[in-house]
Amino acid sequence: MIGKKMEEALNAQVREELGSAYLYLAMGAYFAHEGWDGMAHWMRIQAQEELGHALRIFDHILERGGEVVLQALPAPEGKWASPLAAFQAAYQHEGHITGRIHRLVELAQAEKDHAAAGMLQWFVAEQVEEEDQALKVVQLLERVGGDSRGLVLADRELGQRTKED
């Protein structure tokens, strides 16, 4: 059985993960509108990953006898100054999510909720990967700078992302 504090905190994280998916869909729409189909593809896959994260927590709450309470999502930003600015925002967002996961781990430890602590370790490792992927794209786009040919090549490379990446 899940404790009330942990249940509430995990419900809040479901909202955060769904908000992440919503943000990445908005970024994907921005990229598609601007003609960056590879970047739009990358963001669509990222949105699907975030939905999977939300469902993992959603299922954990239910498996432990808790109640899932879905919360309203704020509208995400819809425009960025450049592809680099969008990926920088994605990287910053992943840092925000990492902080939230760390606080959940601390709560699970304080509540002596070993099941939640175990489940959350997957997210700790996942956030290392999430931050790394976003940072690598930021670094790539920083190297490209404003060179349109470089952006076209970066877009093509980002369009090669698969769900397994």
C-alpha positions in Angstrom: 0.0 0.0 0.0 1.3 3.4 -0.9 1.4 6.3 1.6 -0.6 9.4 1.1 2.5 11.7 0.8 4.1 9.5 -1.8 0.9 9.1 -3.7 0.4 12.8 -3.9 4.0 13.4 -4.9 3.9 10.7 -7.6 0.6 12.1 -9.0 2.4 15.5 -9.2 5.2 13.8 -11.1 2.7 12.2 -13.5 1.6 15.7 -14.3 5.3 16.8 -14.8 5.9 13.9 -17.2 2.8 14.6 -19.2 3.8 18.3 -19.2 7.1 17.2 -20.6 5.4 15.3 -23.4 3.2 18.3 -24.1 6.3 20.6 -24.2 8.1 18.3 -26.6 5.0 18.1 -28.8 4.9 21.9 -28.9 8.6 21.9 -29.9 7.9 19.3 -32.5 5.1 21.5 -33.9 7.4 24.5 -33.9 10.1 22.6 -35.8 7.7 21.2 -38.3 6.2 24.6 -39.0 9.7 26.0 -39.5 10.6 23.2 -41.9 13.0 21.3 -39.7 11.4 17.8 -40.1 14.3 15.9 -38.5 14.2 18.0 -35.4 10.4 17.7 -35.3 10.8 13.9 -35.6 13.3 13.9 -32.7 10.9 15.8 -30.5 8.0 13.6 -31.4 10.0 10.6 -30.2 10.9 12.5 -27.1 7.3 13.2 -26.4 6.4 9.5 -26.7 9.2 8.7 -24.2 7.8 11.2 -21.7 4.3 9.7 -22.1 5.9 6.3 -21.3 7.5 7.8 -18.2 4.1 9.2 -17.0 2.5 5.8 -17.5 5.2 4.0 -15.6 4.5 6.2 -12.5 0.7 6.0 -13.2 0.9 2.2 -13.1 3.1 2.2 -10.0 0.5 4.2 -8.1 -2.3 1.9 -9.1 -0.3 -1.3 -8.4 0.2 -0.1 -4.9 -3.5 0.6 -4.2 -3.3 4.3 -4.7 -5.5 6.6 -6.7 -4.3 8.4 -9.8 -5.5 12.0 -9.9 -4.8 13.6 -13.2 -4.1 17.4 -13.0 -4.5 20.2 -15.5 -1.5 20.9 -17.8 -0.4 24.5 -18.6 -0.1 25.4 -22.2 3.6 25.1 -23.2 5.5 27.8 -25.0 5.1 27.4 -28.7 7.9 29.5 -30.3 11.6 29.7 -29.9 14.1 32.1 -31.4 16.0 29.3 -33.1 16.5 25.5 -33.1 19.4 26.0 -30.6 17.1 28.0 -28.3 14.5 25.2 -28.4 17.0 22.5 -27.5 18.6 24.7 -24.8 15.1 25.0 -23.3 14.7 21.2 -23.6 18.0 20.7 -21.8 17.0 23.1 -19.0 13.7 21.3 -18.7 15.4 18.0 -18.3 17.5 19.5 -15.5 14.2 20.6 -13.8 12.8 17.0 -14.1 16.0 15.6 -12.7 15.7 17.8 -9.6 12.1 16.6 -9.2 13.1 12.9 -9.4 15.8 13.5 -6.8 13.3 15.0 -4.5 11.0 12.1 -5.0 13.9 9.7 -4.1 14.5 11.7 -1.0 10.8 11.5 0.0 10.7 7.8 -0.7 13.7 7.3 1.6 12.2 9.5 4.3 8.9 7.6 4.1 10.8 4.3 4.1 8.9 3.5 0.9 11.2 0.9 -0.6 9.0 0.1 -3.5 8.8 3.7 -4.7 12.6 4.1 -4.0 13.3 1.1 -6.2 11.0 2.2 -9.0 12.5 5.7 -8.9 16.1 4.4 -9.4 15.1 3.7 -13.0 14.2 7.4 -13.4 17.5 8.5 -11.8 19.4 6.5 -14.5 17.0 7.6 -17.2 17.5 11.3 -16.4 21.3 10.9 -16.8 20.5 9.7 -20.4 17.8 12.4 -21.0 20.1 15.2 -20.0 23.0 13.7 -22.0 20.9 13.4 -25.2 19.6 17.0 -25.0 23.1 18.4 -24.2 24.6 16.6 -27.2 22.1 18.2 -29.5 22.8 21.6 -27.9 26.5 21.2 -28.4 26.0 20.1 -32.0 23.8 23.1 -32.7 26.3 25.4 -31.0 29.1 24.1 -33.2 26.9 24.6 -36.3 26.1 28.2 -35.3 24.0 30.0 -37.8 25.4 28.1 -40.8 22.4 27.0 -42.8 24.2 24.0 -44.4 25.2 22.8 -41.0 21.7 23.2 -39.7 20.4 21.1 -42.7 22.9 18.4 -41.9 22.1 18.5 -38.1 18.4 18.3 -39.0 19.0 15.3 -41.2 21.0 13.6 -38.4 18.3 14.3 -35.8 15.7 12.8 -38.1 17.5 9.4 -37.9 16.6 9.0 -34.2 14.6 5.8 -33.4 12.6 4.9 -30.4 15.4 2.7 -29.2 17.9 5.7 -29.1 
